[in-house]
Amino acid sequence: MSKVLLKVSGVKVAYGGIQAVKGVDFEVCEGELVSLIGSNGAGKTTTMKAITGSLPLAGGEIEYLGRSIKGRGPWELVKEGLAMVPEGRGVFTRMTIAENLLMGAHIRKDKPGIAADIEKVFATFPRLKERREQLAGTLSGGEQQMLAMGRALMSRPKVLLMDEPSMGLSPIMVDKIFDVVRDVYAQGVTVLLVEQNAARALQIANRGYVMESGLITMSGDAKQMLNDPKVRAAYLGE
């Protein structure tokens, strides 16, 4: 059996009086690519923020590497190998591409390793290499998404959470982003991918979870879910 790296049990998150996440359970095992799909407003992003400590829990438990991370902040969790590429990219707009990548490695002290990893990011995203001294705020949406992914990889994560990486991008850029998600996973990084593009997310995943109105309503093998009539009707437009 694969080791469970991330376990979410009965998690509830509320905004004021509104319960956005109503008791969610799922897990991500070492070496998996797991997709969490669902329509806009289902509670996917809220769940991701709760996992990374950006939002407080109203109930439930989150375990990472077998220990509770309830109340821990994003900065602490990055040090332990849990990193997130947030929805909306969140790049440092007034810093250059190179400076953004260095920020991703702020927890590391191994200068030769950091330099090698920057070159690895540039090999994955040649467009970033061409513009390495350009301010991040002047990049296109797709380029900013590449930079956000590259910056997260600079921390050498054990588990990488990606929140809607394809949102708002052109079809060509969506293809590129999904290729990169596949490559990152192939390099041995465990991935939890939140996506509205259900078909693409399930095509590259081992397992999937469907979230509706703050609850997990379905889970299983990703390829089987792709062929499930309910999933196809609700999320693949069939």
N, C-alpha and C positions, 0 to 999 in steps of 0.2 A: 504493500500500500504506500502511495506517495504521502509525504509529510504535509500536513495542513499548515500553510504559512499564515493565512488570514482567515479568521472565523468571526462572522457577524451573527449574533444571537439576540433575537427579540428586540432589535434596535428601533427606538422611537425618537423622532425629532419633531419639535413643535416650533412654529413661528408665532409668537404671541399666543392667541387661543387656538390657532389652527394647527392640527396635527398633520404634518406633511408626510412623515414616514410612520407607519402604524404598527410596527412589530415585524421587522424584516430578518430573515435567516438565510445565510448562504455562506459558502466557503470557497477558498481558492487554494489548491494544492501546488506544491513545488513542481515546476516544469509545465504548468498549464497556461493556456490562454483562454480566459473565461470572458464571455460577453454578457453584459447586462443591458437588455433592450427594453424599450417601452416608449410610449408616446410622450410628447412634451408635457411637462407638469406631473409626470408619474411619480417623481420623487428620487430620480436617479442621481442627479447632481447633489441634492441635499444629503443623500446617503454617502456619496464620495467625500463631501466636506466633513461629515461626521467621522468617517474613518480616519481622515488626516488631522482631526483635531481642530478644524476651522469652525465647527459648530458644536455646541454642547449636546449631550444626549439627554433626552427626557426619560429614557428607560433602556434597558438591555445592556449588552456587553459586546466589546470588540476585543479580540485577541489577535496578537501578531507574534509569530515565533513562540506560541504557547503561553504568552503572558498578556495580561490586560493592558491595553493602551488608553483606557478611559481617562480623559482629562489631560492627556499628553498633547503638546503642541506640534505643529508641522516641522519646526526647526529640529526638535528632538528626534522625531520619527525619521527624518531624512538621514540622520547620523546612523540609524539602525537599518537603513536600506529600504525604507518605504517612501517612495517619491511619487509625485503626481504632476501630470500635465493638465493644468486646469482648463475648464471651459473658458473660451475667450482669450486663451493663450497666456496673458499675464506677463508679457515680456517687459523688460526695463527699457522704455521707449527712448530715453535720453542717453542710453549707453550704446556702444557699438556692439556688433555681433560678437566679436572676440571677447569683449567685457562681459556680455551676458553669459557666454559659455564659462568664463572663469567664475562667475557668481554661482553657477551650478556646481562647481568644485570647491566651494568655500569651506567645506568640512574636511577637505583633504590637505595633506602636507607634502605629498610625493610629487615634486615638480616635474621630474621626467615622465611620470605616469600621466599627469595632467596634460602635458604637452602632447603626448602620444594619443591621448583620448580626444583632444581637440582635432588632431589630424584625422582620427577615425570618424568624428562627426562630419568633418569636411569631405571625407571620402563618400560618406552616405548622402550628404547634401552638397554637391559641388557648387550649387548656386550661392550658398552661404560663404563658401571659400572666396568666390569672386568678389563678394561684397563685405569681407570681414571687418573693414574699418567704417562701414556705413552704420548710421544710427538705426537702431531697431524700429523706431517709430516711423521711418520712411519706407519700410518694407511692405510688400503686399500681404494680404491675409494669409495666403498659402506659405509665403516665406516666413512670416511670424510663427506659423504653426510648426514649421520645420525647426525654427530656432527654439521654440518652447520644448519640443521633443529632444533636441540635441542638448539643451541645458539640463533637462531632467536626467539624461543618460550620463552626464558628467559626474553625477554623484555615485555612479556605479550601483544602481539599485538592485536589490534582490527581488522586490515586487514593484512593478511600475503600474500606476493607475492612470488611465487616460480618459478624460471626460470630453466626449463629443469632438474628437480630433478632426472630423471631416466637415463639421458644421460651417455652412456659408462659403464653401470652396467650390471652385470650378470642377467639372468632371475629370479633367486631366490631373488636377492637383489632388482630388480624392483618390484617384488610382495610385498616385505616388505615396500618399500618406498611408494607405492600406498596405502597400508594398513594404514600407518602412516598419510598420507594426509587425508584419510577418518576419522581417529580417531581425528585428530586436528580439522577438520570441525565439527565433532560430539560434540566436547567440546565447541562449540559456537564461534570459530574463523571464520571470513569471509575470504575466500581464493580466490585469483586470481592465477590460475595455467597456466603457459606457457609450452607447451609440443609438441614434435614431435611425440610422441606415441599417435596418435589421438584417437585410439580405447579406450585405457585405460583411457585417460583424459576425454573423453565424457561419459564413463560408470559411472564415479563417480560424474559428474558435474550436476548442475541444468540447467545451460545455457551454450551455447558455441558461440564463434566467430571464423570465419576463416579469416586468414590474408594472403594476397598474394601480393607480390611486393609493400609493404608499404601501402596497403589499406585493410580495412575490406570488404570482398566480400560476407560474409554470416553470419547470426546470427540466433539464435532461441533456442528452447528447446533442451537440449543436447540429450535426448533419440530419439527425432524426427530426429535430425541431424545424429545420428548413423545409421538410416535407410534410409537416403537420398542417392539416387543413385549417385549424383555428389560427395558427400563427400566420399562415399564408393569407388568410382572409383579413386579419387585423393589421398586419404589419408589412406585408409584401404586396398589398394592393391587388389581391386576386379574389 
